[in-house]
Amino acid sequence: MTDPDQRLEQTIMRLLGQRADTSSICPSDAARAAYEGDDDGWRDLMEPVRRAAWRLVAAGEVEVTRAGRPVEESEARGPLRIRRARR
């Protein structure tokens, strides 16, 4: 894993840590937070953020949800959210 990958994972966890335990974030929230420019370049980080979220899912740290229900990567379509893993 590269430093940018770790940075995106840390950004996801930091944003979740700033919200209530039951809250979730949009992948675009993490992309915007990680992007260091003033333009729409954050959009280029969307796929890397999604990959970071799936790594965190594999580690048991987060869940990726659609319509409030956890989804597997193979069924992830449409608007997705990221939340802390429910234990």
N, C-alpha and C positions, 0 to 999 in steps of 0.2 A: 504494500500500500504506500502511496506517495503522500508527501506532506499536504498537497491540496486536498486529497481524499480525506485525510484526517481532519483537516480544517473544516471541511463541509460537515463531517460527522459531529465535530465539536460545536459547530454553529447550530445544528439541529438540536443537540442536547441543551445548549445554552438557552435557545429560544423556548424550549419546552420547560426548562427550569424557571423561566420568568413568568410562567403562566400557572393557573390552577392545575392541580393534579388531573382533573377531568377534562382539561382543554386540549385542543389539538392545534396544529399549524398547517398551513398550506405549504407545499414544496416551494412555491414562489416566495414565501416569507424568508425561507432560508437562503434562496438564491439572491434575493435583494440584500439581505444582511451580509452575505459573504462578498458581494460585488463591491469593488472599490472605485467605481466610476460614477459619473453623473448622468449617463445616458441609459439606453435600454439594453446595455451589454449583459445585464443580469440574466437575460433570457437564455444566453449561451450556457449558463450554469444549471439550467433546469434538469437536463438529463444526468449530469454528474450528481446533482442533489438527489434525484430519484435513486441512483445507484448507491449513494451513501445511505439513504434510508433503508434500502434492502439489506445492506450489510449490517445495519443496526438491528433490523428484524432478525437476521440470522444469529446475532449475538444475544437476542432476547431483551434488548433495551427498549424497542419501540414496536408499534403496530402501524401498518398502513391500512387506512380504512376508506371505504366508499359507502356513502349514505349511513355512516355510523357503525358499519360492520367491518371487522377485519377481513382483508382479502389476501390471497396468495399472489405472488408476482405474476403468475401465468394468467390470472383473471383480472388483473388491474387495468381497468379502462375508465376513461372519463375523469371527472374531478376526484382527486384523492386528497386525503388528509393524513397527517402523521401525529400520533399520540404516544404517550408513554405506554409501555406494555402493561396490560392488566394482569396482576398476579393473583 
